Amino acid sequence: MTTRIASFLAFFFIAATATVQAQPLELGAHVVGAQWSEFEGADYGVGGRLSWKPSPSIGLEGELNWYP
């Protein structure tokens, strides 16, 4: 539960400082988690996101998550 709260707060503070003007290149980092009832446990990891918009009608996005 504390990880969810920490993730929410981190997202809130990062989103609050974002500018309104659209940027052609965006980079981001996040904390990820997965909980499986079959294994009675949870896995947590980190991830990153890259977004590039070279024109108003074309954009590319990629995301990578890693669970150690």
C-alpha positions as CSV (number, residue, x, y, z in Angstrom):
1,M,0.0,0.0,0.0
2,T,2.8,2.4,0.8
3,T,4.3,1.8,-2.6
4,R,1.0,2.8,-4.3
5,I,0.9,6.0,-2.2
6,A,4.5,6.8,-3.0
7,S,3.9,6.1,-6.7
8,F,0.8,8.4,-6.7
9,L,2.7,11.2,-5.0
10,A,5.6,10.9,-7.4
11,F,3.3,11.0,-10.4
12,F,1.3,14.0,-8.9
13,F,4.4,16.1,-8.3
14,I,5.9,15.3,-11.8
15,A,2.6,16.0,-13.5
16,A,2.1,19.2,-11.6
17,T,5.4,20.6,-12.9
18,A,4.7,19.7,-16.5
19,T,4.3,22.6,-18.9
20,V,1.1,23.1,-20.9
21,Q,2.9,23.6,-24.2
22,A,3.4,20.4,-26.2
23,Q,7.0,19.2,-26.5
24,P,8.3,17.2,-29.4
25,L,10.3,14.9,-27.1
26,E,9.2,13.5,-23.8
27,L,11.1,11.3,-21.3
28,G,9.6,9.7,-18.2
29,A,10.3,7.2,-15.4
30,H,7.9,5.3,-13.3
31,V,7.6,2.6,-10.7
32,V,5.7,-0.5,-11.7
33,G,4.1,-3.3,-9.7
34,A,2.3,-6.6,-10.4
35,Q,0.3,-8.7,-8.0
36,W,-0.6,-12.3,-8.8
37,S,-3.1,-14.2,-6.7
38,E,-1.7,-17.6,-7.9
39,F,1.7,-16.9,-6.4
40,E,0.5,-14.9,-3.3
41,G,3.1,-12.2,-3.9
42,A,3.9,-9.0,-5.6
43,D,6.7,-7.9,-7.9
44,Y,7.9,-4.3,-8.1
45,G,10.2,-2.7,-10.6
46,V,11.1,0.4,-12.5
47,G,10.4,1.6,-16.0
48,G,10.9,4.3,-18.6
49,R,8.9,5.9,-21.4
50,L,10.0,7.8,-24.5
51,S,7.7,9.8,-26.8
52,W,8.7,11.7,-29.9
53,K,6.3,13.7,-32.1
54,P,8.1,15.0,-35.2
55,S,4.9,16.5,-36.7
56,P,1.4,17.2,-35.5
57,S,0.0,14.0,-37.2
58,I,2.9,11.5,-36.5
59,G,4.2,10.3,-33.2
60,L,6.2,7.4,-31.8
61,E,6.1,6.0,-28.3
62,G,8.0,3.3,-26.5
63,E,7.9,2.0,-22.9
64,L,10.1,-0.5,-21.1
65,N,9.5,-2.0,-17.6
66,W,12.0,-4.1,-15.6
67,Y,11.2,-6.3,-12.7
68,P,14.5,-7.3,-10.9
